[in-house]
Amino acid sequence: MMYMSEIHGALRFLMFLCSHPPHLIFPVWTYSYLVLLLPVFILTDYIRYKPVIVLQGISFIVTWLLLLFGQGVKAMQAVEFFYGMVSATEVAYYAYIYSVVSPEHYQKVSGWCRSVTLVAYTAASVLAQLLVSLASLSYFYLNVITLASVSVAFLVSLSLPMPKKSMFFHANPSKDVPPKPPGKDAFLAGPQKDRGPVCQGRFTISGNLDDGQLSIPKPGNVALRVFVWWFRDLKECYSSKHLFYWSLWWAFSTAGFNQVLNYVQILWDSKAPSQSSTM
């Protein structure tokens, strides 16, 4: 599927940026992503992933419809808002698989999920470049192809099986007990590179951080108990220096990538001036 890096290169968007300050548009995505991320993360676990994946598909479709037919500052700000929704709901895509497979397969499915994303990203980018350079395809039709792709992805998401459990709100600690890692830094051998639930799987069945034994939570306020789990899980995860340093690297590299991805768009007009290009 075509990603935002290609879509932001569309002529209509470039022409719009030439006549309007970028700071009116690009920050909407950043702050929307920031505001939505935590609520979406909590909601994802509570409603068991699939509805959030469907929501992501809808947000993709709305984003591309606005890119194709939207006009004005408000429309472009709406594009950025819905793409912020897309970015925030991405957590459901990576977390869903862990609710439908057993813990011993976490590392394998993490590799597959990330590989599919990267291969699709590369294939879409290369295909878009070939169509523009060799077939002289207009950017408008690239957007149409993308809209068709995300629509198909949305339809496929509707057929996904609904998970019966989640990591916290719908955990079933008596059945799915993952094997205890041999050491403190054993998380690094798991699915951490794919932003999957590196430590969540361990903690949801572990109520005692000192002895690591299974402890079924007492009845009570479910929401409060889950937040206590999250806090202890976070503390346990980041007690590993390797995981802490890796997380810092991921955060800074992602922030830098997004910064370049967004603000480099306004420089493209010098290579393909809006006045001499066609959609």
Helices and strands as residue ranges (DSSP letters): H 4-7, H 11-19, G 22-24, H 26-46, H 50-69, H 72-88, H 90-96, G 97-99, G 103-105, H 106-133, H 139-158, G 186-189, G 192-194, H 200-203, H 222-237, H 241-263, G 265-270, G 274-276
